Each structure stands twice: as C-alpha cells, then as structure tokens.
Amino acid sequence: MCTVIVRVPDDPTAPTRLLAVRDEDPGRAWDPPGPWWPDTHPGVVGVRDARAGGAWLAADSADRRLAVILNRHDVPGATASRGAVVLDAVDGRLPTAPLTNGFNLVTVDAGGTHVTSWEGTAVRLTRLDPGVHMIAHDDVDDPATPRIARWREEFAAASTDDAGERPWWAPWLGLLARTAELEPTDVRAIVRDNRPYGVPTLSLLVCAASVSPAGIDLEYSELAEPGHWNALSLQPPQGAHLH
C-alpha cells in the first residue's frame, strides 16, 4: 500500500518530480539505494528486496529512466516476484503477461510518465497528462482512495520548482510531515500502519526523484520507526552514482 506523488511538467524538457513512500513488512530484508545488480543491470541504482533480489524503485541515469512499483491485489497462481518487473522496466521492457500479484508500475523516461496496471487479467497502460497525480493500490488519482481524495489537491498546490538552496522536494516533504498528523492507521494517512486492514506492512522509507533529459537525481531517507513519522533529511545514495 505504497504511495507515489508525481508532477508531470507541461514542458517535456523540464524535470518530472516524484515522491515515493514505501510500505513493506519490516521483517522482510531490504537494501537501501545502491548498484546492487552490476552483472545483470550495470548502472542501475535502486532499493533492493534482499529476499527475492528485485527492486522496489530503480533508476538508470544513462537511459534517464526510473521505475517504482506499488502493490495492488493478489492474483491466484502468481509465482514471480514483482521486483523483477521493476528491473525489466528500468531496462525499457514493460510487462505483457506477468506471473505476479497485482501492481501499479510507474515509469518515467523520455517518452513520458506512464502507469502500467496489472490485476491478473490484462495489462493496462495509462499515460499521465501534465499535472500532479497520486498513485496507491487502486487506479491513478482514484477519488475512492481516501489518501488521494484528502491530499492530492494540496500536493498539486505545493511548488516543486527549484528555489535557491532549498531542494525542490522541501514543500512536498513538509506536506508529507503534515499528513502524518493523522494516526498511521487512519485511512487517509500516507505514512501508514496497514496491519488493521489485514496487510502486514508499515511505511519504511521515502525517496524523492527528479528525472529530466539532463539526468536523474535521487534522494532517500528511512523512518526511524516503521509506520511513524520523524523529521527526515533526504540524501543521495551512498556509494551510488546517478545523473
């Protein structure tokens, strides 16, 4: 039940801004952003699922491409990890008939920003128009998703322009902090504890990415306690080069 906020610019040469909050089982091992796939995906930097070896979010600065995945519903008979879908996507290969549980896959590259959705029957590809969009476990900008209904307009109103020494993501991160005034079990919360809804996941980390023809900037921070907000200082991945 992750959350992604993305601003698609009117000008295709301007940067696309993305803020992603990852929800996962704290007991499932994972690695922070790094070049974890040098043999199979050289140059790719991402957050790795240590158990299955795939990625939650990954970026390739050479191709100016970023991908991040959000869980949808379980699919009967699913056998493959969703993390492999992310690595394929950042290499430019979108799924056609995945053997995975359901997902929303957000991709940003020179061709625009798209969401690939899979619920076990057919793959749907949605191109995002210029503007601010929110994606969670249902459809893009779904007004029936309480956190989208509550916060999308406020994210749209917050500037993500470069402004002197202030990072572009500062207003969005400030708004994310304000969303955390809600209890993490509130259906409108973005920093979440999903256990009351039968899902053993809590919010663990935040990534901010800016993707443009000039390159990719990726910054990251972990929550000190899963599912609970604390002041974050987003930083570029250690030992990983992008741009």
C-alpha positions as CSV (number, residue, x, y, z in Angstrom):
1,M,0.0,0.0,0.0
2,C,2.8,2.4,-1.0
3,T,2.1,5.9,-2.2
4,V,3.6,7.8,-5.1
5,I,3.1,11.5,-5.9
6,V,4.3,12.7,-9.3
7,R,4.3,16.0,-11.1
8,V,4.4,15.7,-14.9
9,P,5.6,19.0,-16.5
10,D,4.0,20.8,-19.4
11,D,7.4,21.2,-20.9
12,P,9.0,17.8,-21.7
13,T,12.5,19.2,-21.2
14,A,11.6,20.2,-17.6
15,P,12.1,17.7,-14.8
16,T,9.4,15.3,-13.7
17,R,9.2,15.3,-9.9
18,L,8.4,12.2,-7.9
19,L,7.9,11.4,-4.2
20,A,7.5,7.8,-3.2
21,V,6.7,6.3,0.3
22,R,7.4,2.6,0.6
23,D,5.2,0.3,2.7
24,E,6.6,-3.1,3.4
25,D,6.7,-5.8,6.1
26,P,9.5,-4.6,8.4
27,G,10.6,-8.2,8.7
28,R,11.4,-8.6,5.0
29,A,15.0,-7.7,4.4
30,W,15.9,-4.9,2.0
31,D,18.8,-2.8,1.0
32,P,19.0,1.0,0.6
33,P,19.5,2.5,-2.9
34,G,22.7,1.1,-4.5
35,P,24.2,-0.5,-7.6
36,W,23.1,-4.0,-6.5
37,W,22.9,-5.6,-10.0
38,P,26.3,-4.9,-11.6
39,D,26.3,-8.1,-13.7
40,T,22.7,-8.1,-14.9
41,H,21.8,-4.4,-14.8
42,P,25.0,-2.4,-14.9
43,G,24.5,1.3,-14.0
44,V,21.1,0.7,-12.3
45,V,20.7,2.0,-8.8
46,G,17.8,1.0,-6.6
47,V,16.2,-0.2,-3.4
48,R,16.7,-4.0,-3.4
49,D,14.4,-6.6,-2.0
50,A,17.1,-8.8,-0.3
51,R,14.8,-11.9,-0.3
52,A,13.9,-12.1,-4.0
53,G,16.6,-9.9,-5.4
54,G,14.4,-7.5,-7.3
55,A,13.8,-3.8,-6.8
56,W,11.0,-1.6,-5.4
57,L,12.4,1.5,-7.1
58,A,15.3,1.6,-9.6
59,A,16.8,4.2,-11.9
60,D,19.3,4.2,-14.8
61,S,20.9,7.6,-15.4
62,A,22.3,6.6,-18.8
63,D,18.8,6.0,-20.2
64,R,17.2,8.7,-18.0
65,R,14.6,6.2,-16.8
66,L,13.1,5.5,-13.4
67,A,10.6,2.8,-12.3
68,V,8.8,2.2,-9.0
69,I,6.1,-0.4,-8.1
70,L,3.1,-0.3,-5.8
71,N,1.1,-3.4,-4.9
72,R,-2.4,-4.0,-6.0
73,H,-4.5,-7.1,-5.3
74,D,-3.2,-10.7,-5.1
75,V,-3.6,-12.8,-8.2
76,P,-4.4,-16.5,-7.9
77,G,-1.5,-18.6,-9.1
78,A,1.1,-15.9,-9.0
79,T,4.6,-17.3,-8.9
80,A,7.0,-14.5,-9.7
81,S,8.3,-11.5,-7.7
82,R,7.1,-8.1,-8.6
83,G,10.6,-6.7,-8.1
84,A,11.8,-8.3,-11.4
85,V,9.1,-6.2,-13.2
86,V,10.9,-3.0,-11.9
87,L,14.3,-4.1,-13.2
88,D,12.8,-5.0,-16.6
89,A,11.0,-1.7,-16.7
90,V,14.1,0.4,-16.0
91,D,15.8,-1.5,-18.9
92,G,12.9,-0.4,-21.1
93,R,10.8,-3.6,-21.1
94,L,7.3,-3.3,-19.8
95,P,5.3,-6.4,-18.8
96,T,2.8,-8.0,-21.1
97,A,1.5,-11.0,-19.1
98,P,3.3,-11.1,-15.7
99,L,3.2,-14.1,-13.4
100,T,3.0,-11.8,-10.4
101,N,0.4,-10.5,-8.0
102,G,-1.3,-7.2,-9.0
103,F,0.7,-3.9,-9.2
104,N,0.8,-0.4,-10.4
105,L,4.2,0.3,-12.1
106,V,5.2,3.9,-12.5
107,T,7.8,4.6,-15.2
108,V,9.4,8.0,-16.1
109,D,11.6,8.4,-19.1
110,A,11.9,10.4,-22.3
111,G,8.6,9.0,-23.6
112,G,6.7,10.5,-20.7
113,T,5.3,9.2,-17.4
114,H,3.1,6.0,-17.5
115,V,1.4,3.7,-15.1
116,T,1.2,0.1,-16.0
117,S,-1.5,-1.7,-14.0
118,W,-2.0,-5.5,-13.6
119,E,-4.8,-7.2,-11.8
120,G,-4.5,-10.7,-13.3
121,T,-6.5,-10.4,-16.5
122,A,-5.0,-7.7,-18.7
123,V,-2.2,-5.1,-18.5
124,R,-3.4,-1.5,-18.8
125,L,-1.1,1.3,-19.7
126,T,-2.1,4.9,-18.7
127,R,-0.1,7.9,-19.9
128,L,-0.2,10.7,-17.3
129,D,-1.1,14.1,-18.5
130,P,0.8,17.2,-17.2
131,G,-0.1,17.9,-13.6
132,V,0.1,16.3,-10.2
133,H,-1.0,12.7,-9.8
134,M,-1.3,10.3,-6.9
135,I,-1.0,6.5,-7.2
136,A,-1.6,3.9,-4.4
137,H,-3.2,0.5,-4.5
138,D,-6.0,1.3,-6.9
139,D,-6.3,3.4,-10.1
140,V,-4.4,6.6,-10.7
141,D,-6.0,9.6,-8.9
142,D,-8.7,7.3,-7.7
143,P,-11.2,9.5,-5.7
144,A,-12.3,6.4,-3.8
145,T,-8.9,6.1,-2.2
146,P,-9.1,8.2,0.9
147,R,-5.5,9.4,1.0
148,I,-5.8,10.5,-2.6
149,A,-9.1,12.3,-2.1
150,R,-7.7,14.1,1.0
151,W,-4.2,15.1,-0.2
152,R,-3.9,15.3,-3.9
153,E,-5.0,18.9,-4.3
154,E,-2.6,20.0,-1.6
155,F,0.3,18.3,-3.3
156,A,-0.8,19.9,-6.5
157,A,-0.8,23.3,-4.9
158,A,2.7,22.9,-3.3
159,S,5.6,24.2,-5.5
160,T,8.3,21.8,-6.7
161,D,10.3,24.5,-8.6
162,D,14.0,24.9,-7.9
163,A,14.3,27.8,-5.4
164,G,17.9,28.8,-4.4
165,E,19.4,26.5,-1.8
166,R,16.0,24.9,-0.9
167,P,15.7,21.5,-2.5
168,W,12.7,21.1,-4.9
169,W,11.2,18.4,-2.6
170,A,11.1,20.5,0.5
171,P,7.5,21.7,0.2
172,W,6.3,18.2,-0.6
173,L,8.3,16.7,2.3
174,G,6.8,19.4,4.6
175,L,3.3,18.5,3.4
176,L,4.1,14.8,4.0
177,A,5.0,15.7,7.6
178,R,1.6,17.4,7.9
179,T,-0.2,14.4,6.6
180,A,1.5,12.5,9.5
181,E,-0.6,14.5,12.0
182,L,-3.1,11.7,11.2
183,E,-2.8,8.4,13.0
184,P,-0.9,5.9,10.9
185,T,-4.0,3.7,10.9
186,D,-6.2,6.4,9.5
187,V,-7.5,5.5,6.0
188,R,-6.3,9.0,4.9
189,A,-2.8,8.6,6.1
190,I,0.2,8.4,3.8
191,V,2.7,7.4,6.5
192,R,0.9,4.2,7.3
193,D,0.3,1.2,9.5
194,N,-1.7,-1.2,7.3
195,R,-2.0,-4.0,9.8
196,P,-5.6,-3.2,10.9
197,Y,-6.6,-3.7,7.2
198,G,-5.1,-7.2,7.1
199,V,-1.8,-6.2,5.4
200,P,1.4,-6.7,7.5
201,T,3.1,-3.6,6.1
202,L,4.2,-0.2,7.5
203,S,5.8,2.8,5.9
204,L,9.6,2.4,6.0
205,L,11.3,5.0,3.8
206,V,10.9,8.0,1.4
207,C,12.5,8.6,-1.9
208,A,12.5,11.8,-4.0
209,A,13.5,11.7,-7.6
210,S,13.8,14.3,-10.3
211,V,14.0,12.9,-13.9
212,S,14.9,15.1,-16.9
213,P,16.9,15.0,-20.1
214,A,19.8,16.3,-18.0
215,G,19.8,13.3,-15.7
216,I,18.3,11.8,-12.6
217,D,18.6,13.0,-9.0
218,L,17.6,10.5,-6.4
219,E,17.5,11.2,-2.6
220,Y,16.4,8.9,0.2
221,S,15.8,8.6,3.9
222,E,14.5,5.9,6.3
223,L,11.9,6.4,9.0
224,A,13.4,5.7,12.4
225,E,10.4,3.6,13.4
226,P,8.2,1.9,10.8
227,G,4.9,3.5,10.4
228,H,5.7,6.6,12.4
229,W,6.8,10.0,11.1
230,N,10.1,11.7,12.1
231,A,11.9,14.6,10.6
232,L,13.8,13.4,7.5
233,S,16.9,14.6,5.8
234,L,16.9,13.2,2.3
235,Q,20.3,12.4,0.9
236,P,21.8,10.9,-2.3
237,P,22.5,7.2,-2.1
238,Q,25.9,6.5,-0.6
239,G,28.4,4.8,-3.0
240,A,25.9,5.1,-5.9
241,H,26.3,7.5,-8.8
242,L,23.4,8.9,-10.8
243,H,23.0,11.9,-13.0
